[in-house]
Amino acid sequence: MSATPSFLDPVERERARSGDTYVNFYAEALEASKQFRTEYDQRKGVVKWNEMPMERSADGLIKHIINERMNTKECCLDIYMQFLPPGKASGKHRHLSEEVFYVVEGRGYDLHWDVKFDVKEVMEFEWDAEPKRFEWEQGDFVYIPPYCIHKHFNADAGNEARIIVINSRIIKPMGFDWFEQLENAEGY
């Protein structure tokens, strides 16, 4: 007999019939899905402006439009408005999900440090030493690739800039909740 049983092995066949090692993972998943659907019906489909909490974060002042902790029907995206004071910048960070933002007001630029990686026994990452600069102004849409280090700058010393930032939270349940604050926004 083999040291590693297979499903053709008589011992493994008997084990499958005896029920001494059964779990309830499938039944529990069905019940959890049923519970989720019941709770989902009670979640917000509309979030009013005054229900959107403000946060002084390591990345700067933000207003959460949609966040996984806000009990909304949106299950895939986190969306917030970031306020960039005149002549100031956000924090510097990276996350494994891609990011996009829309410029509501103001003008500025982003610095992006692109990433290179190799998959061996573990993933190895290396970021560019010099960033690329991307200018933006009101009405522009900006894309930030996955795990790219980035920082937003308000280029106007007299007026605030506001951007709507959108991130996917889908990657978190897949085991890639890699989110790192590398440098805090001024004043945090």
N, CA, C and O atoms as a DFTB+ gen file, in Angstrom:
752 C
 N C O
     1  1       0.841      -1.178       0.000
     2  2       0.000       0.000       0.000
     3  2       0.889       1.245       0.000
     4  3       1.942       1.263       0.637
     5  1       0.470       2.256      -0.699
     6  2       1.194       3.515      -0.827
     7  2       1.194       4.267       0.496
     8  3       0.242       4.169       1.270
     9  1       2.257       5.016       0.758
    10  2       2.329       5.866       1.955
    11  2       1.380       7.047       1.838
    12  3       0.937       7.588       2.851
    13  1       1.065       7.449       0.619
    14  2       0.115       8.528       0.390
    15  2      -1.170       7.937      -0.162
    16  3      -1.192       7.457      -1.296
    17  1      -2.254       7.965       0.631
    18  2      -3.485       7.357       0.131
    19  2      -4.073       8.151      -1.033
    20  3      -3.961       9.376      -1.091
    21  1      -4.683       7.446      -1.930
    22  2      -5.412       8.097      -3.013
    23  2      -6.877       7.763      -2.829
    24  3      -7.227       6.941      -1.982
    25  1      -7.727       8.386      -3.603
    26  2      -9.148       8.105      -3.473
    27  2      -9.500       6.710      -4.002
    28  3     -10.626       6.250      -3.812
    29  1      -8.565       6.040      -4.654
    30  2      -8.759       4.664      -5.102
    31  2      -8.331       3.672      -4.028
    32  3      -8.623       2.480      -4.121
    33  1      -7.637       4.172      -3.009
    34  2      -7.139       3.335      -1.933
    35  2      -8.312       2.870      -1.062
    36  3      -9.179       3.687      -0.750
    37  1      -8.377       1.610      -0.660
    38  2      -9.481       1.108       0.175
    39  2      -9.611       1.854       1.505
    40  3     -10.724       2.074       1.983
    41  1      -8.484       2.244       2.107
    42  2      -8.543       2.985       3.369
    43  2      -9.221       4.340       3.159
    44  3     -10.047       4.761       3.968
    45  1      -8.867       5.011       2.079
    46  2      -9.468       6.321       1.793
    47  2     -10.953       6.181       1.457
    48  3     -11.753       7.031       1.848
    49  1     -11.332       5.119       0.735
    50  2     -12.755       4.871       0.451
    51  2     -13.543       4.691       1.750
    52  3     -14.624       5.257       1.908
    53  1     -13.001       3.909       2.668
    54  2     -13.677       3.667       3.939
    55  2     -13.773       4.951       4.754
    56  3     -14.791       5.216       5.393
    57  1     -12.715       5.736       4.726
    58  2     -12.707       7.021       5.437
    59  2     -13.809       7.939       4.905
    60  3     -14.485       8.615       5.681
    61  1     -13.985       7.962       3.589
    62  2     -15.019       8.800       2.982
    63  2     -16.412       8.357       3.406
    64  3     -17.305       9.191       3.558
    65  1     -16.611       7.062       3.597
    66  2     -17.931       6.528       3.984
    67  2     -18.195       6.639       5.477
    68  3     -19.350       6.744       5.890
    69  1     -17.152       6.617       6.294
    70  2     -17.344       6.550       7.743
    71  2     -17.827       7.863       8.341
    72  3     -18.533       7.861       9.349
    73  1     -17.452       8.993       7.729
    74  2     -17.917      10.293       8.216
    75  2     -17.202      10.796       9.443
    76  3     -17.662      11.755      10.063
    77  1     -16.076      10.177       9.825
    78  2     -15.401      10.610      11.043
    79  2     -14.612      11.910      10.891
    80  3     -14.157      12.465      11.891
    81  1     -14.440      12.403       9.677
    82  2     -13.672      13.635       9.482
    83  2     -14.470      14.686       8.718
    84  3     -13.881      15.566       8.091
    85  1     -15.763      14.611       8.759
    86  2     -16.577      15.567       8.007
    87  2     -16.588      16.938       8.676
    88  3     -16.530      17.053       9.900
    89  1     -16.663      17.962       7.850
    90  2     -16.844      19.341       8.300
    91  2     -18.107      19.871       7.637
    92  3     -18.753      19.154       6.873
    93  1     -18.462      21.107       7.917
    94  2     -19.671      21.714       7.365
    95  2     -19.369      22.958       6.541
    96  3     -20.192      23.872       6.498
    97  1     -18.216      23.021       5.887
    98  2     -17.820      24.222       5.155
    99  2     -18.855      24.623       4.111
   100  3     -19.214      25.797       4.023
   101  1     -19.328      23.694       3.338
   102  2     -20.268      24.003       2.250
   103  2     -21.592      24.508       2.829
   104  3     -22.114      25.530       2.383
   105  1     -22.125      23.808       3.802
   106  2     -23.392      24.213       4.421
   107  2     -23.259      25.583       5.077
   108  3     -24.175      26.402       5.005
   109  1     -22.120      25.830       5.715
   110  2     -21.894      27.125       6.349
   111  2     -21.786      28.239       5.313
   112  3     -22.243      29.357       5.551
   113  1     -21.181      27.938       4.163
   114  2     -21.090      28.935       3.087
   115  2     -22.475      29.262       2.541
   116  3     -22.769      30.422       2.252
   117  1     -23.322      28.255       2.397
   118  2     -24.700      28.501       1.941
   119  2     -25.449      29.382       2.935
   120  3     -26.154      30.308       2.537
   121  1     -25.299      29.099       4.209
   122  2     -25.967      29.885       5.246
   123  2     -25.424      31.312       5.288
   124  3     -26.186      32.267       5.434
   125  1     -24.111      31.450       5.162
   126  2     -23.506      32.788       5.155
   127  2     -23.996      33.593       3.956
   128  3     -24.250      34.791       4.083
   129  1     -24.133      32.959       2.804
   130  2     -24.638      33.654       1.617
   131  2     -26.088      34.088       1.818
   132  3     -26.471      35.191       1.430
   133  1     -26.883      33.227       2.419
   134  2     -28.286      33.574       2.706
   135  2     -28.352      34.763       3.662
   136  3     -29.145      35.683       3.463
   137  1     -27.519      34.739       4.695
   138  2     -27.479      35.837       5.665
   139  2     -27.019      37.130       4.990
   140  3     -27.583      38.195       5.242
   141  1     -25.991      37.038       4.129
   142  2     -25.510      38.211       3.411
   143  2     -26.622      38.828       2.564
   144  3     -26.801      40.046       2.565
   145  1     -27.365      37.993       1.843
   146  2     -28.433      38.523       0.984
   147  2     -29.505      39.222       1.803
   148  3     -30.049      40.237       1.368
   149  1     -29.816      38.699       2.976
   150  2     -30.797      39.342       3.864
   151  2     -30.277      40.700       4.330
   152  3     -31.001      41.695       4.300
   153  1     -29.008      40.729       4.762
   154  2     -28.408      41.980       5.233
   155  2     -28.210      42.969       4.087
   156  3     -28.355      44.176       4.281
   157  1     -27.882      42.473       2.904
   158  2     -27.645      43.323       1.741
   159  2     -28.878      44.154       1.413
   160  3     -28.764      45.325       1.052
   161  1     -30.037      43.558       1.535
   162  2     -31.286      44.280       1.250
   163  2     -31.467      45.494       2.155
   164  3     -32.180      46.432       1.795
   165  1     -30.832      45.487       3.320
   166  2     -30.950      46.590       4.270
   167  2     -29.867      47.651       4.093
   168  3     -29.912      48.697       4.741
   169  1     -28.901      47.390       3.227
   170  2     -27.805      48.337       3.030
   171  2     -28.250      49.548       2.219
   172  3     -29.234      49.498       1.482
   173  1     -27.499      50.636       2.375
   174  2     -27.811      51.884       1.682
   175  2     -27.507      51.777       0.194
   176  3     -26.443      51.303      -0.203
   177  1     -28.451      52.222      -0.617
   178  2     -28.241      52.342      -2.055
   179  2     -27.916      53.786      -2.425
   180  3     -27.367      54.054      -3.493
   181  1     -28.255      54.698      -1.549
   182  2     -27.971      56.118      -1.731
   183  2     -27.298      56.602      -0.446
   184  3     -27.792      56.359       0.655
   185  1     -26.184      57.277      -0.599
   186  2     -25.486      57.856       0.549
   187  2     -25.582      59.369       0.392
   188  3     -25.076      59.934      -0.577
   189  1     -26.225      60.010       1.338
   190  2     -26.375      61.465       1.313
   191  2     -25.061      62.139       1.697
   192  3     -24.255      61.561       2.426
   193  1     -24.847      63.345       1.216
   194  2     -23.600      64.065       1.434
   195  2     -23.233      64.166       2.908
   196  3     -22.057      64.092       3.264
   197  1     -24.247      64.336       3.773
   198  2     -23.965      64.510       5.197
   199  2     -23.740      63.180       5.923
   200  3     -23.486      63.181       7.128
   201  1     -23.828      62.049       5.219
   202  2     -23.528      60.737       5.783
   203  2     -22.107      60.282       5.421
   204  3     -21.669      59.201       5.815
   205  1     -21.414      61.110       4.681
   206  2     -20.071      60.782       4.229
   207  2     -19.063      61.339       5.237
   208  3     -18.879      62.553       5.316
   209  1     -18.412      60.467       6.006
   210  2     -17.532      60.954       7.072
   211  2     -16.208      61.516       6.561
   212  3     -15.668      61.066       5.550
   213  1     -15.710      62.496       7.275
   214  2     -14.405      63.103       7.006
   215  2     -13.362      62.367       7.834
   216  3     -13.663      61.833       8.902
   217  1     -12.126      62.345       7.325
   218  2     -11.035      61.725       8.071
   219  2      -9.744      62.484       7.821
   220  3      -9.397      62.788       6.680
   221  1      -9.045      62.782       8.892
   222  2      -7.686      63.305       8.785
   223  2      -6.780      62.091       8.819
   224  3      -6.522      61.524       9.880
   225  1      -6.300      61.697       7.652
   226  2      -5.545      60.451       7.510
   227  2      -4.074      60.739       7.240
   228  3      -3.681      61.885       7.025
   229  1      -3.275      59.687       7.255
   230  2      -1.855      59.825       6.924
   231  2      -1.669      60.288       5.482
   232  3      -0.592      60.759       5.114
   233  1      -2.710      60.158       4.667
   234  2      -2.642      60.613       3.273
   235  2      -3.200      62.028       3.110
   236  3      -3.153      62.583       2.013
   237  1      -3.727      62.618       4.186
   238  2      -4.291      63.956       4.137
   239  2      -5.772      63.933       4.492
   240  3      -6.297      62.916       4.945
   241  1      -6.435      65.062       4.280
   242  2      -7.857      65.178       4.587
   243  2      -8.678      64.524       3.485
   244  3      -8.539      64.868       2.311
   245  1      -9.538      63.578       3.867
   246  2     -10.392      62.898       2.895
   247  2     -11.834      62.828       3.397
   248  3     -12.092      62.813       4.600
   249  1     -12.756      62.786       2.450
   250  2     -14.179      62.592       2.734
   251  2     -14.557      61.265       2.096
   252  3     -14.501      61.126       0.874
   253  1     -14.941      60.289       2.910
   254  2     -15.321      58.974       2.402
   255  2     -16.684      59.057       1.723
   256  3     -17.685      59.377       2.363
   257  1     -16.716      58.774       0.451
   258  2     -17.974      58.732      -0.311
   259  2     -18.558      57.329      -0.200
   260  3     -19.735      57.161       0.118
   261  1     -17.733      56.330      -0.462
   262  2     -18.089      54.917      -0.280
   263  2     -16.898      54.233       0.379
   264  3     -15.766      54.372      -0.083
   265  1     -17.148      53.501       1.446
   266  2     -16.104      52.746       2.126
   267  2     -16.727      51.445       2.606
   268  3     -17.911      51.409       2.940
   269  1     -15.946      50.387       2.645
   270  2     -16.478      49.089       3.037
   271  2     -17.101      49.109       4.425
   272  3     -17.886      48.216       4.745
   273  1     -16.786      50.078       5.251
   274  2     -17.351      50.153       6.603
   275  2     -18.597      51.028       6.687
   276  3     -19.095      51.288       7.782
   277  1     -19.106      51.485       5.544
   278  2     -20.256      52.392       5.541
   279  2     -21.590      51.695       5.295
   280  3     -22.610      52.375       5.175
   281  1     -21.623      50.371       5.217
   282  2     -22.869      49.608       5.080
   283  2     -23.663      49.996       3.832
   284  3     -24.866      50.251       3.901
   285  1     -22.967      50.037       2.686
   286  2     -23.636      50.350       1.423
   287  2     -23.737      49.090       0.567
   288  3     -23.107      48.074       0.858
   289  1     -24.531      49.174      -0.481
   290  2     -24.673      48.054      -1.411
   291  2     -23.419      47.865      -2.268
   292  3     -23.220      46.790      -2.834
   293  1     -22.584      48.880      -2.370
   294  2     -21.342      48.785      -3.140
   295  2     -20.355      47.893      -2.393
   296  3     -19.954      48.208      -1.273
   297  1     -19.973      46.802      -3.000
   298  2     -19.098      45.815      -2.347
   299  2     -17.713      45.722      -2.978
   300  3     -16.891      44.924      -2.527
   301  1     -17.438      46.506      -3.998
   302  2     -16.187      46.340      -4.738
   303  2     -15.272      47.557      -4.694
   304  3     -14.060      47.409      -4.850
   305  1     -15.810      48.747      -4.487
   306  2     -15.019      49.967      -4.598
   307  2     -15.001      50.756      -3.305
   308  3     -15.978      50.776      -2.555
   309  1     -13.873      51.405      -3.055
   310  2     -13.785      52.459      -2.048
   311  2     -13.565      53.749      -2.820
   312  3     -12.720      53.815      -3.713
   313  1     -14.336      54.780      -2.466
   314  2     -14.286      56.064      -3.170
   315  2     -14.213      57.173      -2.116
   316  3     -14.974      57.178      -1.148
   317  1     -13.291      58.101      -2.323
   318  2     -13.233      59.233      -1.404
   319  2     -12.808      60.490      -2.157
   320  3     -12.198      60.425      -3.224
   321  1     -13.150      61.637      -1.566
   322  2     -12.685      62.922      -2.082
   323  2     -11.486      63.321      -1.245
   324  3     -11.543      63.312      -0.015
   325  1     -10.402      63.671      -1.917
   326  2      -9.207      64.115      -1.212
   327  2      -9.049      65.617      -1.396
   328  3      -9.165      66.134      -2.507
   329  1      -8.786      66.305      -0.300
   330  2      -8.594      67.744      -0.294
   331  2      -7.102      68.019      -0.200
   332  3      -6.449      67.618       0.764
   333  1      -6.568      68.699      -1.197
   334  2      -5.146      69.050      -1.195
   335  2      -5.032      70.551      -0.950
   336  3      -5.421      71.342      -1.808
   337  1      -4.507      70.955       0.204
   338  2      -4.401      72.382       0.515
   339  2      -3.501      73.106      -0.496
   340  3      -2.681      72.476      -1.163
   341  1      -3.658      74.421      -0.604
   342  2      -2.833      75.187      -1.542
   343  2      -1.343      74.911      -1.367
   344  3      -0.804      75.042      -0.268
   345  1      -0.683      74.529      -2.459
   346  2       0.749      74.296      -2.450
   347  2       1.222      73.074      -1.676
   348  3       2.426      72.905      -1.480
   349  1       0.317      72.228      -1.235
   350  2       0.686      71.072      -0.400
   351  2       0.497      69.773      -1.171
   352  3       0.057      69.771      -2.321
   353  1       0.843      68.652      -0.502
   354  2       0.787      67.337      -1.138
   355  2       0.129      66.313      -0.225
   356  3       0.003      66.514       0.983
   357  1      -0.282      65.223      -0.833
   358  2      -0.793      64.084      -0.074
   359  2       0.385      63.335       0.536
   360  3       1.539      63.728       0.366
   361  1       0.088      62.272       1.236
   362  2       1.130      61.349       1.665
   363  2       1.608      60.552       0.459
   364  3       1.067      60.679      -0.639
   365  1       2.601      59.752       0.674
   366  2       3.172      58.918      -0.388
   367  2       2.893      57.468       0.001
   368  3       3.250      57.035       1.097
   369  1       2.248      56.715      -0.907
   370  2       1.882      55.345      -0.565
   371  2       1.833      54.451      -1.798
   372  3       2.007      54.903      -2.930
   373  1       1.594      53.182      -1.545
   374  2       1.420      52.202      -2.614
   375  2       0.439      51.138      -2.127
   376  3       0.330      50.865      -0.932
   377  1      -0.266      50.552      -3.079
   378  2      -1.189      49.452      -2.795
   379  2      -1.263      48.580      -4.036
   380  3      -1.037      49.042      -5.155
   381  1      -1.581      47.327      -3.823
   382  2      -1.535      46.368      -4.921
   383  2      -2.657      46.572      -5.931
   384  3      -2.530      46.145      -7.078
   385  1      -3.736      47.206      -5.537
   386  2      -4.798      47.481      -6.511
   387  2      -4.463      48.758      -7.295
   388  3      -3.778      49.650      -6.795
   389  1      -4.955      48.820      -8.517
   390  2      -4.772      50.046      -9.286
   391  2      -5.667      51.124      -8.699
   392  3      -6.585      50.835      -7.931
   393  1      -5.392      52.369      -9.067
   394  2      -6.172      53.498      -8.561
   395  2      -6.458      54.436      -9.715
   396  3      -5.646      54.567     -10.632
   397  1      -7.600      55.085      -9.674
   398  2      -7.912      56.141     -10.627
   399  2      -8.415      57.333      -9.825
   400  3      -8.959      57.177      -8.731
   401  1      -8.226      58.523     -10.381
   402  2      -8.862      59.675      -9.752
   403  2      -9.289      60.681     -10.811
   404  3      -8.732      60.752     -11.907
   405  1     -10.305      61.455     -10.435
   406  2     -10.882      62.501     -11.274
   407  2     -10.654      63.825     -10.557
   408  3     -10.909      63.937      -9.357
   409  1     -10.179      64.821     -11.283
   410  2      -9.887      66.123     -10.691
   411  2     -11.159      66.979     -10.729
   412  3     -11.608      67.408     -11.792
   413  1     -11.721      67.212      -9.546
   414  2     -12.944      68.008      -9.411
   415  2     -12.618      69.495      -9.472
   416  3     -13.359      70.285     -10.056
   417  1     -11.492      69.864      -8.856
   418  2     -11.147      71.281      -8.736
   419  2      -9.632      71.408      -8.569
   420  3      -9.007      70.623      -7.857
   421  1      -9.061      72.394      -9.226
   422  2      -7.656      72.694      -9.036
   423  2      -6.763      72.139     -10.130
   424  3      -7.217      71.596     -11.137
   425  1      -5.472      72.301      -9.884
   426  2      -4.468      71.794     -10.814
   427  2      -3.258      71.366     -10.000
   428  3      -2.984      71.899      -8.925
   429  1      -2.549      70.395     -10.540
   430  2      -1.383      69.897      -9.821
   431  2      -0.652      68.856     -10.634
   432  3      -0.685      68.861     -11.865
   433  1       0.002      67.971      -9.926
   434  2       0.731      66.909     -10.603
   435  2       0.893      65.728      -9.651
   436  3       0.746      65.855      -8.436
   437  1       1.193      64.602     -10.230
   438  2       1.474      63.381      -9.488
   439  2       2.904      62.955      -9.758
   440  3       3.440      63.195     -10.840
   441  1       3.512      62.329      -8.780
   442  2       4.765      61.627      -8.988
   443  2       4.470      60.141      -8.834
   444  3       3.866      59.721      -7.847
   445  1       4.899      59.350      -9.811
   446  2       4.701      57.901      -9.803
   447  2       6.048      57.204      -9.916
   448  3       6.817      57.453     -10.845
   449  1       6.321      56.322      -8.952
   450  2       7.507      55.481      -8.994
   451  2       7.040      54.101      -9.460
   452  3       6.471      53.337      -8.681
   453  1       7.284      53.789     -10.727
   454  2       6.834      52.508     -11.277
   455  2       7.537      51.346     -10.596
   456  3       8.644      51.483     -10.074
   457  1       6.874      50.207     -10.613
   458  2       7.386      49.006      -9.973
   459  2       7.752      47.955     -11.019
   460  3       7.091      47.813     -12.048
   461  1       8.805      47.238     -10.727
   462  2       9.171      46.059     -11.508
   463  2       9.124      44.890     -10.532
   464  3       9.494      45.036      -9.367
   465  1       8.670      43.734     -11.004
   466  2       8.655      42.598     -10.092
   467  2       8.967      41.312     -10.829
   468  3       8.840      41.209     -12.049
   469  1       9.379      40.344     -10.042
   470  2       9.683      39.026     -10.560
   471  2       9.044      38.020      -9.609
   472  3       9.056      38.208      -8.392
   473  1       8.501      36.978     -10.159
   474  2       7.882      35.942      -9.347
   475  2       8.796      34.728      -9.363
   476  3       8.943      34.045     -10.377
   477  1       9.392      34.486      -8.234
   478  2      10.242      33.307      -8.061
   479  2       9.555      32.478      -6.987
   480  3       8.360      32.201      -7.090
   481  1      10.288      32.083      -5.967
   482  2       9.639      31.410      -4.843
   483  2       8.811      32.411      -4.049
   484  3       7.795      32.054      -3.453
   485  1       9.244      33.650      -4.043
   486  2       8.479      34.762      -3.479
   487  2       8.500      35.883      -4.510
   488  3       9.368      35.916      -5.382
   489  1       7.552      36.793      -4.409
   490  2       7.544      37.930      -5.330
   491  2       8.601      38.925      -4.887
   492  3       8.717      39.235      -3.701
   493  1       9.363      39.420      -5.836
   494  2      10.399      40.414      -5.565
   495  2      10.027      41.707      -6.287
   496  3       9.756      41.700      -7.487
   497  1      10.018      42.816      -5.544
   498  2       9.620      44.101      -6.083
   499  2      10.788      45.072      -6.060
   500  3      11.628      45.035      -5.160
   501  1      10.829      45.946      -7.068
   502  2      11.829      47.004      -7.134
   503  2      11.150      48.218      -7.762
   504  3      10.494      48.101      -8.797
   505  1      11.309      49.393      -7.129
   506  2      10.683      50.605      -7.632
   507  2      11.727      51.501      -8.284
   508  3      12.892      51.516      -7.886
   509  1      11.288      52.245      -9.288
   510  2      12.183      53.197      -9.946
   511  2      12.738      54.181      -8.917
   512  3      12.026      54.595      -8.002
   513  1      13.997      54.550      -9.066
   514  2      14.619      55.525      -8.168
   515  2      14.088      56.925      -8.453
   516  3      13.925      57.730      -7.536
   517  1      13.822      57.213      -9.711
   518  2      13.308      58.527     -10.117
   519  2      11.849      58.401     -10.553
   520  3      11.513      57.522     -11.347
   521  1      10.985      59.272     -10.040
   522  2       9.570      59.184     -10.413
   523  2       9.281      59.812     -11.776
   524  3      10.057      60.617     -12.290
   525  1       8.150      59.420     -12.338
   526  2       7.614      60.082     -13.526
   527  2       6.624      61.135     -13.030
   528  3       5.944      60.932     -12.025
   529  1       6.551      62.244     -13.732
   530  2       5.666      63.342     -13.336
   531  2       4.498      63.424     -14.318
   532  3       4.687      63.368     -15.533
   533  1       3.290      63.557     -13.773
   534  2       2.067      63.660     -14.575
   535  2       1.288      64.897     -14.127
   536  3       0.819      64.970     -12.992
   537  1       1.159      65.862     -15.030
   538  2       0.402      67.091     -14.741
   539  2      -1.093      66.799     -14.854
   540  3      -1.509      66.001     -15.694
   541  1      -1.902      67.446     -14.006
   542  2      -3.347      67.305     -14.087
   543  2      -4.032      68.617     -13.711
   544  3      -3.467      69.465     -13.021
   545  1      -5.288      68.756     -14.195
   546  2      -6.098      69.935     -13.870
   547  2      -7.566      69.533     -13.854
   548  3      -7.924      68.407     -14.200
   549  1      -8.396      70.464     -13.452
   550  2      -9.828      70.212     -13.329
   551  2     -10.361      69.507     -14.578
   552  3     -10.099      69.922     -15.707
   553  1     -11.119      68.428     -14.343
   554  2     -11.720      67.676     -15.435
   555  2     -10.896      66.498     -15.915
   556  3     -11.394      65.675     -16.684
   557  1      -9.638      66.394     -15.478
   558  2      -8.765      65.300     -15.918
   559  2      -9.022      64.021     -15.117
   560  3      -9.494      64.048     -13.980
   561  1      -8.695      62.917     -15.756
   562  2      -8.758      61.581     -15.171
   563  2      -7.333      61.037     -15.145
   564  3      -6.621      61.131     -16.145
   565  1      -6.905      60.471     -14.015
   566  2      -5.533      59.967     -13.876
   567  2      -5.577      58.503     -13.448
   568  3      -6.326      58.126     -12.548
   569  1      -4.757      57.685     -14.113
   570  2      -4.638      56.262     -13.800
   571  2      -3.315      56.006     -13.089
   572  3      -2.276      56.529     -13.491
   573  1      -3.357      55.197     -12.029
   574  2      -2.156      54.809     -11.287
   575  2      -2.075      53.284     -11.308
   576  3      -2.969      52.619     -10.785
   577  1      -1.028      52.721     -11.896
   578  2      -0.906      51.263     -12.002
   579  2      -0.789      50.573     -10.637
   580  3      -0.467      51.221      -9.641
   581  1      -1.049      49.271     -10.591
   582  2      -0.926      48.527      -9.337
   583  2       0.469      48.626      -8.722
   584  3       1.475      48.537      -9.426
   585  1       0.517      48.807      -7.423
   586  2       1.702      48.842      -6.575
   587  2       2.708      49.931      -6.942
   588  3       3.856      49.903      -6.497
   589  1       2.275      50.873      -7.743
   590  2       3.086      52.032      -8.103
   591  2       3.077      52.992      -6.896
   592  3       2.010      53.363      -6.407
   593  1       4.247      53.384      -6.429
   594  2       4.314      54.391      -5.366
   595  2       3.843      55.704      -5.976
   596  3       4.248      56.054      -7.084
   597  1       2.983      56.437      -5.255
   598  2       2.476      57.684      -5.817
   599  2       2.185      58.724      -4.738
   600  3       1.975      58.419      -3.564
   601  1       2.185      59.979      -5.211
   602  2       1.944      61.136      -4.346
   603  2       1.313      62.219      -5.204
   604  3       1.735      62.443      -6.338
   605  1       0.287      62.900      -4.657
   606  2      -0.423      63.970      -5.370
   607  2       0.032      65.325      -4.833
   608  3       0.179      65.502      -3.623
   609  1       0.251      66.268      -5.728
   610  2       0.689      67.614      -5.354
   611  2      -0.278      68.659      -5.898
   612  3      -0.675      68.590      -7.062
   613  1      -0.658      69.619      -5.072
   614  2      -1.435      70.763      -5.519
   615  2      -0.425      71.820      -5.979
   616  3       0.367      72.311      -5.175
   617  1      -0.452      72.166      -7.257
   618  2       0.513      73.114      -7.821
   619  2       0.095      74.567      -7.637
   620  3       0.856      75.472      -7.979
   621  1      -1.095      74.806      -7.106
   622  2      -1.615      76.163      -6.933
   623  2      -1.412      76.597      -5.480
   624  3      -2.002      76.014      -4.570
   625  1      -0.593      77.603      -5.265
   626  2      -0.303      78.075      -3.908
   627  2      -1.456      78.874      -3.306
   628  3      -1.428      79.193      -2.118
   629  1      -2.474      79.203      -4.113
   630  2      -3.564      80.037      -3.612
   631  2      -4.899      79.340      -3.469
   632  3      -5.793      79.879      -2.815
   633  1      -5.075      78.155      -4.056
   634  2      -6.387      77.496      -4.039
   635  2      -6.262      76.010      -3.729
   636  3      -5.274      75.359      -4.070
   637  1      -7.291      75.500      -3.074
   638  2      -7.362      74.079      -2.755
   639  2      -7.626      73.270      -4.029
   640  3      -8.281      73.757      -4.951
   641  1      -7.125      72.060      -4.077
   642  2      -7.453      71.111      -5.144
   643  2      -8.257      69.983      -4.509
   644  3      -8.032      69.620      -3.354
   645  1      -9.195      69.434      -5.275
   646  2      -9.989      68.298      -4.804
   647  2     -10.012      67.229      -5.882
   648  3     -10.245      67.519      -7.056
   649  1      -9.767      65.992      -5.474
   650  2      -9.812      64.867      -6.404
   651  2     -10.712      63.770      -5.837
   652  3     -10.783      63.584      -4.622
   653  1     -11.392      63.052      -6.717
   654  2     -12.187      61.884      -6.323
   655  2     -11.348      60.651      -6.644
   656  3     -11.036      60.386      -7.805
   657  1     -10.986      59.905      -5.609
   658  2     -10.101      58.746      -5.730
   659  2     -10.931      57.468      -5.643
   660  3     -11.807      57.342      -4.788
   661  1     -10.644      56.514      -6.545
   662  2     -11.377      55.249      -6.573
   663  2     -10.384      54.094      -6.554
   664  3      -9.468      54.025      -7.374
   665  1     -10.588      53.190      -5.600
   666  2      -9.772      51.982      -5.450
   667  2     -10.679      50.761      -5.412
   668  3     -11.805      50.828      -4.918
   669  1     -10.188      49.660      -5.930
   670  2     -10.907      48.394      -5.838
   671  2     -10.544      47.693      -4.543
   672  3      -9.370      47.604      -4.183
   673  1     -11.548      47.199      -3.848
   674  2     -11.258      46.400      -2.646
   675  2     -11.356      44.907      -2.928
   676  3     -11.228      44.101      -2.006
   677  1     -11.581      44.521      -4.178
   678  2     -11.709      43.119      -4.561
   679  2     -10.430      42.334      -4.274
   680  3     -10.482      41.154      -3.929
   681  1      -9.308      42.983      -4.418
   682  2      -8.036      42.289      -4.259
   683  2      -7.781      41.860      -2.807
   684  3      -7.035      40.910      -2.571
   685  1      -8.393      42.551      -1.830
   686  2      -8.196      42.206      -0.420
   687  2      -8.626      40.776      -0.100
   688  3      -7.836      40.024       0.473
   689  1      -9.849      40.373      -0.448
   690  2     -10.252      39.002      -0.119
   691  2      -9.437      37.932      -0.849
   692  3      -9.470      36.757      -0.482
   693  1      -8.710      38.349      -1.880
   694  2      -7.872      37.395      -2.608
   695  2      -6.527      37.183      -1.906
   696  3      -5.699      36.399      -2.371
   697  1      -6.314      37.880      -0.788
   698  2      -5.081      37.710      -0.031
   699  2      -3.994      38.705      -0.374
   700  3      -2.839      38.518       0.008
   701  1      -4.354      39.779      -1.101
   702  2      -3.354      40.763      -1.507
   703  2      -3.664      42.138      -0.926
   704  3      -3.670      43.133      -1.649
   705  1      -3.919      42.193       0.365
   706  2      -4.205      43.463       1.028
   707  2      -2.887      44.144       1.373
   708  3      -2.571      44.382       2.539
   709  1      -2.131      44.450       0.329
   710  2      -0.819      45.073       0.485
   711  2      -0.976      46.573       0.294
   712  3      -1.079      47.053      -0.835
   713  1      -0.994      47.308       1.389
   714  2      -1.242      48.744       1.390
   715  2      -0.251      49.352       2.373
   716  3      -0.262      49.012       3.556
   717  1       0.602      50.247       1.894
   718  2       1.658      50.783       2.744
   719  2       1.742      52.299       2.625
   720  3       1.805      52.838       1.520
   721  1       1.743      52.977       3.751
   722  2       1.964      54.421       3.797
   723  2       3.462      54.625       3.959
   724  3       4.033      54.233       4.977
   725  1       4.104      55.230       2.972
   726  2       5.561      55.388       2.978
   727  2       5.996      56.736       3.542
   728  3       7.104      56.882       4.057
   729  1       5.105      57.712       3.436
   730  2       5.401      59.063       3.908
   731  2       4.058      59.715       4.199
   732  3       3.152      59.660       3.367
   733  1       3.918      60.329       5.362
   734  2       2.658      60.973       5.733
   735  2       2.513      62.336       5.065
   736  3       3.499      62.977       4.702
   737  1       1.272      62.760       4.912
   738  2       1.003      64.114       4.433
   739  2       1.467      65.092       5.515
   740  3       1.461      64.772       6.704
   741  1       1.866      66.284       5.082
   742  2       2.318      67.308       6.021
   743  2       1.209      67.612       7.024
   744  3       0.048      67.771       6.647
   745  1       1.570      67.690       8.287
   746  2       0.596      68.035       9.309
   747  2      -0.108      66.861       9.947
   748  3      -0.897      67.038      10.875
   749  1       0.165      65.665       9.463
   750  2      -0.492      64.500      10.059
   751  2       0.223      64.090      11.314
   752  3      -0.177      63.125      11.966
